[in-house]
Amino acid sequence: GQQCGLVSSTRAAQSRSLACFTSTVSGLKAEDDGMEELATEKEAEESHRQDSVNLLTFILLLTLTILTIWLFKHRRVRFLHETGLAMIYGLLVGVILRYGIPATSYHNKTPPSCSLKEGPASTLLLNVSGKFFEYTLKGEINSREIHNVEQNDMLRKVTFDPEVFFNILLPPIIFHAGYSLKKRHFFRNLGSIITYAFLGTAISCFVIGNLMYGVVKLMQVVGQLTDKFYYTDCLFFGAVISATDPVTVLAIFNELHADGDLYALLFGESVMNDAVAIVLSSSIVAYQPSGTNTHMFDASAFFKSVGVFLGIFSGSFVMGAATGVVTALISFFDFTKLHCFPLLETALFFLMSWSTFLLAEACGFTGVVAVLFCGITQAHYTYNNLSEESTKRTKQLFEVLHFLAENFIFSYMGLALFTFQNHIFSPIFIIGAFIAIFIGRAFNIYPLSFLLNLGRRHKIKGNFQHMMMFAGLRGAMAFALAIRDTATYARQMMFTTTLLIVFFTVWVFGGGTTAMLSWLHIRVGVDPDQDLQPCGDSFQSKTKQESAWLFRLWYTFDHNYLKPILTHSGPPLTSTLPSYCGPLASCLTSPQAYENHEQLRDHDSDLIRNDSDLTYTFGDTAITANGASGSGGDGAGGSGWSVNGKRSGSTSEEALERELDSREQELLSRGTRLVFPIEDHV
């Protein structure tokens, strides 16, 4: 009995000891969990604070840039544009972040090694003591800085995801380019712009790509190439670097009121060129020959890439135009009453425009092309349906967004030169790239200008060609395309070289724009509206009507049918459709169209004239479109000339030519709705 009691007491003591130990372990475990949660919260708070500091840095950069721009405009300084200034400030901040902050390390041990048959996984799951932890891939760390993980993490945080540039910063820049387009100058030179943008960009891409392939072979011979660099990589670099962005030149042109046609050629080429470059780069990436060697030329793969190019571009164009038409219809119908709520009207306009970019990207097309043509369509149709307050708001909203996004990108370029951790500086590749882009630009401008001048009555003069050659700056689009993929050795070298090319062209060529304008004797101080008035001697040629037939045909169809359906401006459909379509025309015509029947809101209405309402006065000689003429009030015998150049009076040709050369030209017009033939620009 005593033994049983002793055994029982011993077991009870052991149970109490085990319970005490278990409670102690549980307490320690709970305390460890509490400490772990506290450390996690502290780490999250520190990360949030670091992100706030990074964003504050960029905002301060933009603020400093704006203040300096104000000072430059006040002092009329033109040797440095705001984008070049933003890059300088970005460079200074990048130097401070890279070399001014001491490197602290909490990782002194050698990291574990493992071999993978495939590339590194983007997500890693680890089982640590029964708990599963998820780790995401942040990127490759330079082996020389393996013990500076903390500083690397800070530099990585100020390096934005490339998708931020494509989905957030690029859309307002591209949309503003289409929405603020000066349509009259643009469409007067549409043929030349399309030629430079499509054919010229393709020529530049292949010239640069082939030259750079020779440079790569040279690097391989001298032992400067340490990894793979294929011919398709060279073509991709040619497409990326062919995207011009003469924002500095265009800003100075706009400030000095340079020649309108030259401005239109440069602006139109840069806008369309960006769209072509991004589609061309996508087509090159899609080039996949069959067989073991996937980097050799293959005819079927080449034509497939051409098909991809045409499909992506046309699909993006249709999607952008369709979104603009839908927005125009929403604002057109009276039952929506959106014009009564300008805030909602502006918000809907903004969201529909931005969603065009994302919709195109989600469908496998190119958002840059879609949002560009969406902007052009919105400006042509939707703008006429907006209330007066919304028209001001939309223009100012996208102008501000364009300004901030563009300067942010250029500031980030300067920052990335020091914060990007995988730069590959190759002197041979960089020098070869500079030479290649100049040769590619020359093959773009001069041969195409020669061919275009064969069909243009108003030639692209030599000084215009030299200015276009000089204005081939690289900017935001080239940078955004280069930073989108920096995973391989070739792409990292391309990104570094693209950065240096952007810096050089913006600072050197952008800064020398004013001096180049003076040296080439290009007109400045030109009134764009006065510049659009046709010259008297152009009326003596029939080629004027022949050269503009395509645009006149489209403009007549648009003005008589599309504008009345999609906007409140233009003639009512009841006056343009056949009589048997009367009920349908009455249903589709808005009441405002009848009110605006005699007063067009179309910004291009100054290009619309009736033959009987055109009178040009040259001193004492009056020239009318229908051949009627009159003389001055001095009683002298006058003479008249008709539009087709036939003489209707007795004044000698020499006397009339002297009067045509005079600057006493007065355009007398009364508002009508017939298309006036455009100048014979291609």
C-alpha positions, 0 to 999 in steps of 0.5 A: 500500500505504501509502495502504491502511494509512493508510485502515485505521488511520484507520478503526480509530481512528474505530471506537475513538472511536465505541465509546468514545462509545457506551460513554460514552453508555451509561454516562450513560444507565445512570447516568440510569436509576439516578438515576431509579429512586432518585428514584422510590424516594425519592418512594414512600418519602416518599409512604408516610411522608405516608400514615402521618402522615395515618392517625396524625393521625386515630388521635390525633383519635380517641384525644383524643376518647375521653379527652375523652369519659371526662372528660365522662362523669366530670363528667356533662357533657351539653351536648356529645356525643362526635360534636360534640366529634370535629367540633371536634377535626377543625376544629382539625386542618383549620385547622392543615393548611390555614393552619399549614403553609407552601405550598411550590411546585416548579411555577412554569411556566404549565401547557400548555393543551388543549381537550377536547370531552368531560370530562377523561380518568381515565387519560392515557398519554404517550410520553416518549422511547420510554417510556410513562407512565400518569397518573391524574386526581387532581381539579380544582385551584383556579386561585388555588392552581395554584402550590401543587401540593405543598400541594394534594397533601397536602390531597388525601391527607387527603381520602378517597375517598367509597367508603371511607365507603360500603364501610368506615365505613357498614356497621358503623354501620348493622349495629349499628343493626339488631343492637342494635335493641330489638325490643319497643319497635320493633315496638310502634310499627312502623306509626308508624315506617314511616309517618314513615320512608317517607311522612315522608321523601318529604314532607320530600324534596319540600318541601325540593326545591321550596323550594330550587328557589325559592331557586335561582331567587332566586339566579339573579335576583340574579346569585348563580348562576354555573352550572347548577342544575336542579330534579332537583338540588334534589330530590336535595338534598332526599333527601340532607338528609332523612336524619336522624341524631339520634345525640346525642339518642338517646345522651342519651335512653339515658343518662337512660332517657327514655320508651321509646316516644319513644326507639323512634319516634326511633331507628326513624325514623332507622334506616329513614329512612337507608335510604329516603333513600339509595334515594330519592336513587338514584331521583332520579338515575335520573330521565331524561325522554325528549326534549331537555330532560332536567330537565323533568317527565315522567310515564313517567320519574316512574313509572319512578323510583317503580319503581326505588325499590320495586325497589331497596328490596325487593331490598335487603330480601330480600337482607339477610334472606336472608343473615341466614337463611343465617348462621342455618342455618350456625350451626344445623346440628350437623354444622358444630360451629361453636359449639365454635370461638367465634373461627371462629364470630365471624369467620364472623358478621362476614364474612357480615354485612359481605359483605351490604353489598358483595353488595347494592352489586355487584348494583345494590341498596343496601347500607345497606338490606340490611345493616340488615335483615341485622342485624335478622335476625341478632339475631332468629335467628342470635344464638340459635344462637351460643355464649355466648362468641360472643354477647358477642364479636359484640355488643362487636365491632360496638359498638366498630366502630360507635363508632370509625367514627361518631366517625371520620366526624364528625372527618373532617367537621370536617377536610373543612371546611378540607381540601376544595378545592372548597367553594362558600359561597352565603349565600342557598343556606345560609340557604334550606336551613336554613329549608327543612329546618325546614319540611320536618321540620314537614310530616313530623312534625305532619300525620303525627302527627295522622293516626296519632293517629286510629288509635292508642289511645295517642296521640303526645302534643304534647310527643313531637311537639315533641321529634321535631321538635327531634331532626331532626339531620343526620349521617353519612348526609347527609354520606356521600351529599353527598360521594359526588359533588362533580364539578359546581357544584351538588353542590359547593354541596350538600356545603358546605351539608350540612356546615354544617347537620350542624355546626349541628344537632349542636352546637345541637340536640344540646347542647340536648337535656337542656334540651328534655326538661325544658322539654317535661316528658318522662319520664326515669328510666323502666325500659324493662321496666316501661314495657312492662307494659300498663296496667290500663285497657287491658284494658277495650277490645276495640280492643287485640286488633284493633289488634295482629292483624297483629303477633300473626299474624306473631309466632305464625307466626314463633314456631311455625314459623320459630324452630324451623327456624332456631334452637334456641329455640321449641317443637319442630316436632313440637308445632306441625305437624300430626300427618301431618307428624311425620317431617318435623318430627322431621327439622327439629327439633334436639335442643336444641329439646326441651331448651329446650322449657320455657325460651325464649331469645327476648328477646320471650318476656315478650310471650307469655302464656296467658290462664289464667296472667295475673293482675293484682292491684290492692289487694284485687281480682284480675283474671284473663284468663279472668274469674276473680277473688279478694279479699284476705286480709282477708275483704272481698268481692272482685270480678273483671273479665275481660279484655274488661271485663265485671264479675264481682263487686259492687264499684262502678265508682268503687271499682275505678277508684280501685284501678286508678289505684293503683300496686300492680300485680303481674304474676303469670305462668307461662311459656307460648307463646301470644301476648299481645296487644300494646298498640294502637300503630299 
